[in-house]
Amino acid sequence: MKELYEAAYAARENAYSPFSGIKVGAAVLTEDGNVYTGVNIENSSYGATICAERTAFVKAISEGHRKFKAIAVSSGNVNEALPCGICRQFMYEFSPDMLVITGLDSEHLIVRTLEELLPKGFKL
């Protein structure tokens, strides 16, 4: 868990966040042990902004992965970077039982299940 969080923290450096000033990184662990990172990418048209969690997921999904064990999210000691509602639903589509790792740093991790963050999520 600590290594996954540290990968998310390191990924933050590539974030594009000129509006909020908050760099967010995410690292998702696939069922077979691969790790994909992502960052938040803000846009002048706020609705076009993409969160770090979805960036990491899209990278993994585009490489053929569909099952995930965990995701770590870091905003670099700014605050606990909890996934937004859209990200929670997006992740739920693939792995409702996955772990979500957050915290202020790698020494103070908080681990929850996605089900805790999105009880009874929507799935067709």
N, C-alpha and C positions, 0 to 999 in steps of 0.2 A: 504494500500500500504506500509506503513511504517513497519508494522509487517511482511509482506512478505519479504521485503528487509532485515530486521533484521534476519529472518530465513536463508536467503541466506548467509548473512555475517557470521553467526554462523557456518554454514555448512562447510565453508572454512577450518576449522581446520582439517578435514579429507582428504583434497586434497593430492594427490601424485604428486608433481611437482619438482623432482630433477633436471630437465634440465633447465626450465625457471625460477624457483624459485618463480613463481607467483601462489598463491593459489586462485582459483576461486570457488565460491559457487553459487548455483542457487536454487530457490524455486519456484515450479510451483503450481498454484491454479487451481484445477479442477472445472468444472461447478457446482458440488454439494458441494463445500466447503472444500474438502480435500487438504492438502498441502503435497507435496513430495519434498525432497531436493536431490541435487546431487552435485558432485564436479568434478573438472578436474582430470583425471588420465592419466599422461604422460607415454610414453613407449620409450624404446631405439630405437625401430622402429617407428619413428615419425608418420607415417601414422596410427599406431594402437592406437594413443592417442585418448581419448574421452573427449569431453568438458563437463563441468558441466551441461549445459542446456540439452544435450541429456541424460546424466545420470539421471537427475530428470524426464525427460519425459519417459524414458524407465521403470523406477520404476513404474510410474503412469500407463502407458499403460499395463504393465505386471499384474497390479491389476485390469484391466478391464476398465480404464477410456479412453475416446476418445475425450472429449470436455474440453477445458481449457479456463479460463477467463484471466489469467495473469501469467507472469513469472518475477521474480526479479533476477538480476545477480549482484554479488559483487566480486571485486578483492581486497577488503580490503584497500581502500584508495590509491591504487597504480595508478589507472586510471579508467576511466569509462569503465566498462567491457561490451562492446557491443557484442552481439552474432556474431559469424563468419558466413560466407555464408552458410556452410553446416548446421549449427544449424538453421539458418533462414528458409531454405528450409524444414528441418525436421519438424519444428514447424508449418509451413504453411500447411503441409499435414493434420494436425488435426484442427487447429483453426486460420485461416488467419486474423480474426478480434480481436485476443487477444491483451492485453496490454503487453508491455515490459518495465520493471521498472529498471533503472540503476541509477548511481550517485556515487559520492565520499563517501557519508555516508547517513545515514537515514534522515538527516536534509536537504539534498540537492539532492532530487530525480528528475530524469528526466523521464517522462512517454511518451512513443510513442506507436503507434499501430504497429503491425507486418507489416501491409500493408505499413506503412511509411518506414520501414527498408528493405522491399522486395516488391517493387511495381510490380504488375502483376506477382506474383510468379507462378511457374509451378505446375499444378495439372491436372491429367488425368480425 
